[in-house]
């Protein structure tokens, strides 16, 4: 190729742009879209604000305040109820004195001040939370202080210690203001089945509230109040008879004033007679009931109170049922008899053996522990002697029934027979009453202290049952029927239950 040809093939340079600079390539022509994109627009600007955060420095005081409020509420809720008691006299009662129920502290006195008009004392006391139910309508409150009587000293602990408030709860709705009693209540508790009667006389004599009511010199009740009748024509006293002895009071029952002493002069000298020392000092009322005296009276029945009894009244022997306050009204108490079985053991080297317990007379015979009524084969039969209530009982035959450690021996010792309709076979542990000596105090047994087993009901070792109750009768508190016999073997006590035959359901 020639030089001319090379010159002819050169292309013309592109036109120069006004923006071009020497030594820089020329910029391409912008398109329509690029031109639109380069137009000026409004760009949003972010506004800077400080971030709000909850500081831990504020949370801690709030938690502390909540904790303090919780503690304060707990303390406030545990304060118990505040009660006020209006009394005629303070009897030395001071702030911080205890409020007691059944011998334990259930609150404290907060303040003691004069009542408005200076005619009494106003006591503010706070009961413990668990004792708030004591503040009810009918609740009785009084100041316990030492008081000397024929039966002993009441409030002995206040002789050297501080006075305190005693409280007996009522059964009404909640209440916070009470009028206190001037004296301790004569009757601390009223049981269903108790009997109240009215005694009317021309003169008060030695009759006074708190005086005992006696039957054969045994206390069976108490005089609650003494006052004039509505028209003032006579004196009447309200007499309270305990449930266990309510059966003694019949329409033909006679009451007389047993207080004071009666003096008689004869050729033998001066003789004094009185019902009891207690009735001599504080007065009293005695009663007697003839045989076939009618049905039991109801509360409110009126009797005449005479000055002294007729001679025949003292010889009356009514056939009535004496029960217990722990049994239903009218339920009788059994009369177990003390029994002792003695004999010798061994042929060459002899030793004496003795077994003691209680037995009960039934229409089929003596009911009691089998070891008393069915001697062991280890004993020499010709030396065995059974004594019941001081009489010797022959053991010529085997028991007619024996099971579970108890037996029935076909022997009659007394006419005081426990009837068959007052015996039954129990199905499960229930609240019971253990009765041995008729002159002693029965022992309550709650069902929770009894564990059913193949041998009857095992008695909780925490219950005070020892060998002195071996053979004692066990009565059901629901109906007063005999359900078993207590057996004490090697310091383990149980209730041997009656079978169908022993309960008279052959």
C-alpha positions in Angstrom: 0.0 0.0 0.0 1.4 3.4 -0.9 1.5 6.5 1.2 -1.3 7.9 -0.7 -3.5 5.0 0.0 -2.8 5.2 3.7 -3.9 8.9 3.8 -7.1 8.1 2.0 -8.1 5.4 4.5 -7.9 7.8 7.5 -11.3 8.7 9.0 -12.2 12.2 10.1 -12.0 12.8 13.8 -15.3 13.3 15.7 -16.3 16.8 16.4 -15.0 18.2 19.7 -17.3 18.9 22.5 -17.3 22.1 24.4 -16.6 20.1 27.6 -13.8 18.2 26.3 -10.5 18.9 27.6 -7.2 18.4 25.9 -5.8 15.0 26.6 -9.2 13.5 27.8 -11.6 11.2 25.8 -14.7 12.7 24.6 -17.9 11.9 26.6 -20.8 10.1 25.0 -24.0 12.1 24.4 -26.5 11.5 27.2 -29.7 9.7 26.4 -33.2 10.9 27.3 -33.5 8.6 30.4 -30.1 9.7 31.6 -31.0 13.2 31.2 -34.2 12.7 33.3 -32.3 11.0 36.0 -29.9 13.9 36.3 -32.7 16.3 37.0 -32.7 17.8 40.6 -35.1 15.9 43.1 -36.0 16.3 46.8 -33.9 13.9 48.9 -35.4 13.0 52.5 -33.3 14.0 55.4 -33.3 11.7 58.6 -34.3 13.5 61.8 -32.1 12.3 64.7 -33.9 11.7 68.0 -32.4 10.3 71.3 -33.5 6.7 72.0 -35.7 6.3 75.2 -34.6 3.3 77.3 -35.8 2.2 80.8 -32.8 2.4 83.1 -32.1 -0.4 85.6 -31.6 2.4 88.1 -35.4 2.9 88.1 -36.4 -0.8 88.1 -34.6 -1.6 91.4 -36.4 1.0 93.5 -39.7 -0.2 92.1 -38.9 -3.8 93.0 -37.8 -2.7 96.5 -41.0 -0.8 97.0 -43.1 -3.7 95.8 -41.3 -6.0 98.2 -41.8 -3.6 101.1 -45.5 -3.4 100.2 -45.8 -7.2 100.2 -44.1 -7.4 103.6 -46.4 -4.7 105.0 -49.5 -6.5 103.7 -48.4 -9.8 105.1 -47.8 -8.2 108.5 -51.2 -6.3 108.3 -53.1 -9.5 107.4 -51.5 -11.4 110.3 -52.6 -8.8 112.9 -55.9 -10.6 113.6 -59.2 -9.0 114.5 -59.5 -6.2 117.1 -62.3 -6.5 119.6 -63.5 -4.2 122.4 -64.9 -5.4 125.7 -66.9 -3.2 128.1 -66.4 -4.1 131.7 -67.8 -2.7 135.0 -64.3 -3.1 136.7 -60.8 -3.7 135.4 -59.8 -6.0 138.3 -56.1 -5.1 137.7 -56.1 -5.9 134.0 -53.2 -4.3 132.2 -52.1 -3.8 128.6 -50.2 -6.7 127.1 -52.3 -9.1 129.3 -53.2 -12.4 127.5 -56.5 -13.4 126.1 -57.0 -17.1 126.7 -59.3 -19.9 125.5 -59.1 -23.3 127.0 -55.9 -22.3 128.8 -53.9 -21.2 125.8 -53.1 -17.6 124.7 -55.2 -16.6 121.6 -54.5 -12.8 121.7 -53.3 -9.8 123.8 -54.8 -6.8 125.4 -53.7 -3.6 123.6 -55.3 -0.9 125.8 -57.3 -0.5 129.0 -59.2 2.8 129.4 -62.1 4.4 131.3 -65.4 4.2 129.4 -67.3 7.2 128.4 -69.0 8.8 131.4 -66.5 7.0 133.8 -69.0 4.3 134.4 -67.0 1.4 133.2 -63.8 0.1 131.5 -63.2 -0.3 127.8 -60.7 -2.9 126.9 -59.2 -3.3 123.4 -57.7 -6.7 122.6 -56.4 -8.2 119.4 -57.1 -11.9 118.7 -54.5 -14.0 116.7 -55.5 -14.7 113.1 -56.2 -18.4 113.9 -58.5 -17.3 116.7 -60.7 -14.8 114.8 -63.6 -17.3 114.8 -63.9 -16.7 118.6 -65.3 -13.2 118.0 -68.9 -14.1 117.5 -72.3 -13.1 118.8 -72.9 -14.9 122.1 -69.2 -15.0 123.0 -68.6 -14.6 126.8 -65.6 -12.7 128.1 -64.5 -12.0 131.7 -61.4 -11.1 133.7 -59.9 -14.1 135.5 -58.8 -13.3 139.0 -58.3 -15.4 142.2 -61.4 -16.5 143.9 -61.7 -18.8 146.9 -64.5 -21.3 147.2 -65.4 -24.5 148.8 -64.4 -26.4 145.7 -61.0 -24.8 145.5 -59.4 -21.6 144.3 -60.4 -20.3 140.9 -57.8 -18.4 138.9 -54.9 -19.6 141.1 -52.3 -18.7 138.5 -53.3 -15.0 138.9 -52.4 -14.9 142.6 -48.7 -14.2 141.7 -49.2 -13.7 137.9 -51.0 -11.0 135.9 -54.7 -11.0 135.3 -56.0 -12.1 131.9 -59.1 -12.2 129.8 -60.9 -15.5 129.3 -63.1 -16.1 126.3 -65.8 -18.6 125.5 -67.0 -18.5 121.8 -70.6 -18.2 120.8 -72.3 -19.5 117.7 -73.7 -16.4 116.2 -72.4 -14.1 113.3 -69.0 -12.3 113.6 -69.0 -9.5 116.1 -66.3 -7.1 117.5 -67.9 -5.3 120.5 -68.8 -7.3 123.6 -70.1 -6.6 127.1 -68.0 -8.6 129.5 -69.2 -10.7 132.5 -68.5 -9.6 136.1 -67.9 -13.3 137.2 -66.8 -16.5 135.6 -69.8 -18.3 134.0 -71.4 -20.9 136.3 -71.9 -23.3 133.3 -68.9 -23.3 131.0 -70.5 -25.6 128.3 -74.0 -26.7 127.3 -74.4 -30.1 125.6 -77.3 -31.2 123.5 -79.6 -33.2 125.8 -79.0 -31.1 128.9 -82.2 -30.3 130.8 -83.3 -27.0 132.4 -86.1 -26.9 134.9 -87.6 -24.3 137.1 -87.8 -24.7 140.9 -90.2 -22.5 142.8 -90.2 -21.9 146.6 -91.5 -19.3 149.1 -88.2 -18.4 150.5 -84.7 -18.2 149.1 -82.9 -19.6 152.1 -79.4 -20.8 151.2 -80.3 -21.1 147.5 -77.8 -19.3 145.3 -76.3 -19.5 141.8 -73.6 -22.1 141.5 -75.1 -24.3 144.2 -74.9 -28.0 143.2 -77.9 -30.3 142.5 -77.3 -33.6 144.2 -78.7 -37.1 143.7 -77.7 -39.5 146.5 -75.0 -36.8 147.3 -73.6 -37.1 143.7 -73.6 -33.8 141.7 -75.9 -34.1 138.7 -76.5 -30.4 138.0 -76.1 -26.8 139.1 -78.3 -23.8 140.0 -77.9 -21.2 137.3 -79.9 -18.3 138.6 -82.1 -17.3 141.6 -84.7 -14.5 141.6 -88.2 -13.4 142.2 -91.1 -14.4 139.9 -92.6 -11.7 137.7 -95.3 -10.8 140.2 -93.0 -11.1 143.2 -95.1 -13.8 144.8 -92.4 -16.4 145.0 -88.7 -17.2 144.4 -87.7 -19.2 141.4 -84.4 -20.8 140.5 -83.3 -22.2 137.1 -81.8 -25.6 137.6 -79.5 -27.2 135.0 -79.3 -31.0 134.8 -76.5 -32.6 132.9 -77.4 -34.9 130.0 -76.1 -38.0 131.7 -78.6 -37.6 134.5 -81.5 -36.0 132.7 -83.3 -39.4 132.8 -83.6 -39.0 136.6 -86.0 -36.1 136.4 -89.6 -37.2 135.9 -93.0 -35.6 136.7 -93.1 -37.2 140.2 -89.5 -36.2 141.1 -89.2 -34.3 144.3 -86.7 -31.4 145.0 -85.7 -30.0 148.4 -83.3 -27.5 149.9 -80.2 -29.4 150.9 -78.3 -26.4 152.2 -77.5 -25.7 155.9 -77.5 -28.2 158.7 -80.3 -29.9 160.7 -79.9 -30.3 164.4 -81.8 -32.9 166.5 -81.7 -33.3 170.3 -82.4 -36.7 171.8 -81.5 -38.6 175.0 -78.2 -39.6 173.2 -77.3 -35.9 172.8 -77.2 -33.5 169.9 -77.0 -34.9 166.4 -76.3 -32.8 163.3 -77.1 -33.9 159.7 -76.3 -32.3 156.4 -76.4 -33.3 152.8 -72.7 -32.5 152.2 -69.9 -30.1 153.3 -70.2 -28.3 150.0 -74.0 -27.7 150.3 -73.4 -26.6 153.9 -71.2 -23.7 152.7 -72.7 -22.7 149.4 -76.1 -24.3 149.6 -77.6 -26.9 147.3 -80.6 -28.8 146.1 -81.3 -32.5 146.4 -83.7 -34.6 144.4 -85.3 -38.1 144.5 -87.4 -40.0 142.0 -89.8 -42.8 142.9 -90.3 -46.0 140.8 -92.7 -45.6 137.9 -92.4 -41.8 138.0 -93.6 -41.3 134.4 -91.8 -40.2 131.3 -88.9 -37.8 131.1 -89.8 -34.1 131.5 -88.9 -31.4 129.0 -87.0 -28.2 129.4 -89.0 -25.6 131.3 -91.0 -28.0 133.5 -91.8 -26.5 136.9 -91.3 -28.2 140.3 -91.9 -27.1 143.9 -88.9 -26.8 146.1 -89.6 -27.9 149.7 -87.6 -27.2 152.8 -86.8 -30.8 153.7 -87.6 -34.3 152.3 -90.0 -36.9 153.6 -88.6 -40.0 155.0 -89.9 -42.2 152.2 -88.2 -40.1 149.5 -84.8 -41.1 150.7 -85.7 -44.8 150.2 -86.9 -44.5 146.6 -85.0 -46.7 144.1 -86.0 -45.7 140.6 -85.0 -48.0 137.7 -83.7 -45.3 135.3 -80.8 -45.2 132.9 -77.7 -43.3 133.9 -75.7 -42.4 130.8 -72.7 -40.3 129.8 -72.4 -36.8 128.3 -70.3 -38.5 125.6 -73.2 -40.7 124.4 -76.6 -39.9 122.9 -79.3 -38.9 125.4 -80.8 -41.9 127.1 -78.0 -44.2 126.2 -77.1 -46.3 129.3 -73.7 -47.1 130.6 -72.5 -50.7 131.1 -71.4 -52.0 134.5 -68.4 -54.2 133.9 -67.3 -56.4 136.8 -63.7 -57.0 137.9 -62.6 -60.6 137.3 -59.5 -62.5 138.5 -58.4 -65.9 137.3 -55.8 -67.7 139.3 -54.1 -71.2 139.1 -50.9 -73.1 139.2 -48.6 -74.1 136.3 -46.4 -77.1 136.2 -46.4 -80.5 137.9 -43.1 -80.7 139.7 -42.0 -77.1 139.8 -45.2 -75.3 140.3 -45.7 -71.5 139.9 -48.8 -69.4 140.4 -50.4 -67.4 137.6 -52.9 -64.6 137.8 -54.9 -62.9 135.1 -57.1 -59.8 135.7 -59.6 -57.9 133.6 -63.2 -56.9 133.2 -66.2 -59.0 132.2 -69.8 -58.0 131.3 -73.0 -59.9 132.1 -75.2 -60.6 129.1 -78.2 -62.8 128.7 -76.0 -65.5 127.2 -73.4 -65.3 130.0 -70.2 -63.5 130.9 -68.5 -61.6 128.0 -64.8 -60.8 128.4 -61.2 -61.7 127.5 -60.8 -65.4 126.6 -57.8 -65.9 128.9 -60.2 -65.2 131.8 -63.1 -67.3 130.7 -61.2 -70.1 128.9 -58.1 -71.0 131.0 -54.9 -72.0 129.2 -54.1 -75.7 129.0 -50.8 -74.9 130.8 -52.7 -74.3 134.0 -53.6 -77.2 136.2 -57.4 -77.4 135.7 -58.1 -78.5 139.3 -56.3 -75.4 140.7 -58.1 -72.8 138.5 -60.3 -70.3 140.4 -62.3 -67.5 138.7 -63.6 -64.7 140.9 -66.0 -62.1 139.6 -67.1 -59.2 141.7 -66.0 -61.0 144.8 -67.8 -64.3 144.1 -66.3 -67.6 143.0 -67.5 -68.8 139.6 -67.1 -72.5 138.7 -65.3 -73.4 135.5 -66.9 -76.7 134.8 -67.5 -76.2 131.1 -65.9 -74.5 128.1 -67.1 -71.1 126.8 -70.1 -71.3 124.5 -68.4 -68.9 122.1 -64.8 -67.7 121.5 -63.3 -65.7 118.8 -60.6 -63.0 118.3 -59.5 -63.2 121.9 -62.9 -62.8 123.6 -65.3 -65.4 124.8 -68.7 -65.9 126.4 -69.0 -68.2 129.4 -72.5 -69.6 130.3 -72.6 -68.2 133.8 -74.9 -65.7 135.5 -73.4 -63.5 138.2 -75.7 -60.5 138.4 -79.2 -59.4 137.3 -77.7 -56.3 135.7 -77.7 -57.7 132.2 -76.5 -55.8 129.1 -79.3 -56.4 126.5 -78.8 -57.9 123.1 -80.4 -54.9 121.3 -77.5 -52.8 122.6 -74.9 -54.9 120.9 -73.9 -54.8 117.2 -71.2 -55.8 114.8 -69.2 -52.7 113.5 -68.1 -52.5 109.9 -65.3 -49.9 110.2 -63.5 -47.9 112.8 -65.7 -45.2 114.4 -65.6 -42.9 117.4 -66.0 -44.9 120.6 -66.0 -44.7 124.4 -64.1 -47.1 126.6 -65.9 -47.9 129.8 -64.4 -50.0 132.6 -65.0 -49.0 136.2 -68.6 -47.5 136.4 -67.3 -45.0 138.9 -64.4 -43.9 136.8 -64.1 -41.5 133.8 -64.8 -43.1 130.4 -62.0 -42.8 127.8 -62.9 -41.4 124.4 -61.4 -43.1 121.3 -61.6 -41.2 118.0 -61.7 -43.2 114.8 -58.5 -41.7 113.5 -56.7 -43.4 116.4 -57.9 -46.9 115.3 -56.4 -49.0 112.5 -58.4 -51.9 111.1 -56.7 -55.3 111.0 -57.5 -59.0 111.0 -57.6 -59.0 114.8 -59.9 -56.0 115.1 -58.9 -52.4 115.6 -55.4 -51.6 116.7 -55.3 -48.6 119.1 -52.7 -45.9 118.5 -49.9 -46.3 121.2 -50.3 -42.5 121.8 -53.6 -43.2 123.5 -53.3 -43.9 127.3 -54.6 -47.5 127.3 -52.9 -49.8 129.8 -53.5 -53.2 131.5 -56.1 -51.6 133.8 -58.5 -51.4 130.8 -58.0 -55.1 129.8 -61.6 -56.3 129.1 -63.2 -52.9 129.2 -66.3 -52.3 127.1 -66.1 -50.3 123.9 -69.3 -48.4 123.0 -70.1 -46.6 119.7 -70.6 -42.9 120.4 -73.1 -42.7 117.5 -75.7 -45.0 119.1 -74.3 -46.1 122.5 -74.2 -49.8 121.4 -71.5 -52.3 122.5 -69.1 -53.0 119.5 -66.1 -54.7 121.1 -63.8 -55.4 124.1 -60.4 -53.8 124.8 -57.6 -56.3 125.0 -54.1 -55.3 126.2 -51.4 -57.9 125.4 -47.7 -57.1 125.9 -48.4 -53.4 126.0 -50.2 -53.6 122.7 -53.9 -52.5 122.9 -56.6 -53.4 120.4 -60.3 -53.6 120.2 -61.6 -57.1 119.7 -64.8 -56.8 117.8 -68.0 -58.6 118.5 -69.0 -61.4 116.1 -72.5 -62.3 115.0 -72.9 -64.8 117.8 -71.6 -62.5 120.6 -73.8 -59.7 119.3 -76.9 -61.9 119.6 -77.4 -62.3 115.9 -77.2 -66.0 115.6 
